[in-house]
Amino acid sequence: MISTDNAGSKSYGPASAEVRVGSCSKAASPASPDSAAPTLSISTDKAGKLTYKGTLKNVKNGMVRICVNDQQVAKGMPVPVEANGTFDGGTNTFDAKAGDVVVAQAVLTNGTQHGPLSNEVAIGKCSDIVNGNVSVKVTVDPMDVGSVRVSGNTNQKGGTVRICVGDNQVATATTGDGNFLAKLSSAVKPGQLVSVQPITSAPGTFPRSYGLPTTVQPKFAYSGVIADFVGGVEQGGYSSQSSNTNGFLSAFFRSPYFNFPNHTQATSLWGRIRLLSGPLPSTVNVVAAITNPTGTITSSNLANVGQVVDYVFGPEMRLKQWDSQDGNTDRISFTAGVGATTPLTSNQIQYSFQTPPANSQQCLQLVGQYPKFLSNGSMPPSCTLINSATNQAVSTISFAPEDRTNFLMKYGGGFRFTHVYPAKGQQPAYSGVLDLIIGQDQSTTGGKFRGAVFRVDGVYPLAFGASSYLYLFGSASMKFTGNMNSNPIVLAPAPSPALPLAATVAVLPLAQPNRDFYRFGVGLNLTAIFTKLAGTTSTTTPAAGGQTGAPTSPGSASASAAATQAAAMATY
């Protein structure tokens, strides 16, 4: 401000705020640290004016200026950065019209050096600004709720697109070869719309011009009904015992997710039925001594593993999901289930043995292990086996399964970790899964609920090329109760089949074992194989939420591959 007195002398008032003239982007010094790039967000005050706030980390005594269309605004610039690394416009507002681009820039070293520009914020909603070339088309890949990744392609190479969530810009991405990939600062929530709009003006020109936005409704990942079938071979056995090889079949089903409003979590119902290896009723520590044709003494342990039917069902709640830029997805869920295991038949096995010699160690062990069925006809340390029911001396011992009226029940809860490999080319997506469950399982704890059981179930896909039809899997059920050591009871096979009705025959029960159990094997994803052989030629691609009708995107999985994608995501 300049004034003149009566004598003609001029006087000067206080200086105005400094306004630097020129391009903000050209003023950025290449020597400035990357940490000097601010983050910026724009809001509207009650009077409808624009104001700003953001962060500038790792810069001491920093200042920040706001630029509109690459020029510094005149009012209240630059503003100081607080000690916690934030800056806030407060009542300092500025003017901008729809389509203008706003950035923040650090002012360093006493105002002589400027840092890199912040993220761009375009004024106006995506749907409100269409003032450019409408022939530029954008295709957005299907998205999941909870995702922080937006991808797709355009028919404009070497351009830029802006990403809007809730119709407000949150990020930009370049389209060098026509494809784009943007990382959001926060996960997409249920009900939010995501729009991608092409910037059709040349880089560095202002004001910007924008084409037609493409909007997608994010769905929960693989929220449609899932049905998955797997078959293969596996090896199963008890701790410290021999193992058996059996075939298996597995069918897994999951309902659509039920969303929680305004949250990234969701719940579904799942179920699984399997024909697989499982613990069968057996003896504890009884070993049959057998002489083979070469004269060598061998043994046959009577702890048996056979094929059983196993089913379980319950809820699954997705807690957290992480999406990487290469398309891989990791998520953690809480899962719980209740189910049962039952052998296919109750009379699969029966063994007959000679009574051990009187006064032998085996005689004393049998009396101690089966006190309800056998008694000692002599005073210890002598021993003679007597049938407790008939009070007759025993010459032959037979074993037969117990006749249960109920299934072997189980229940538990824990965490499910899933890694999803994206669909590539003509191949569907596939996944690896690890379940960590704590509960109770009667098939592992002697036919009764006693103590906790920790169960690990894992599936690992072997990738050959772009997809995987071959899986390695394994599981282990481990009791939390303390370990018990016991001496084996060695018996000789009976010379001829015993007649169980004879008074000299003692029939002892084969009880459900109280031992840790494991199984591992290899299987084929039958769903993916059969779908591949079917060779569907549909021209539509299901979206991530299980809906159909969206055109197949260039560079994404084919329609036939996408049709099997949900099935390939199922856990075992």
Beta strands, then each sheet from edge to edge (+ up, - down):
strand 1: 2-4
strand 2: 10-12
strand 3: 39-44
strand 4: 50-55
strand 5: 63-68
strand 6: 71-72
strand 7: 79-80
strand 8: 86-88
strand 9: 101-108
strand 10: 113-117
strand 11: 121-122
strand 12: 138-140
strand 13: 149-154
strand 14: 159-165
strand 15: 168-175
strand 16: 179-183
strand 17: 194-199
strand 18: 214-216
strand 19: 226-238
strand 20: 243-254
strand 21: 258-259
strand 22: 266-279
strand 23: 286-291
strand 24: 297-301
strand 25: 305-323
strand 26: 329-343
strand 27: 351-354
strand 28: 374-376
strand 29: 385-387
strand 30: 396-401
strand 31: 408-421
strand 32: 430-441
strand 33: 453-464
strand 34: 467-479
strand 35: 489-491
strand 36: 505-510
strand 37: 517-525
strand 38: 540-541
strand 39: 550-551
sheet 1: 1+ 2-
sheet 2: 3+ 4- 8+
sheet 3: 6+ 5- 7+
sheet 4: 6+ 5- 9+ 10-
sheet 5: 6+ 5- 9+ 11-
sheet 6: 12+ 13- 16+
sheet 7: 15+ 14- 17+ 18-
sheet 8: 21+ 22- 20+ 19- 37+ 34- 33+ 32- 31+ 26- 25+
sheet 9: 24+ 23- 35-
sheet 10: 27+ 30- 36-
sheet 11: 28+ 29-
sheet 12: 38+ 39-
end
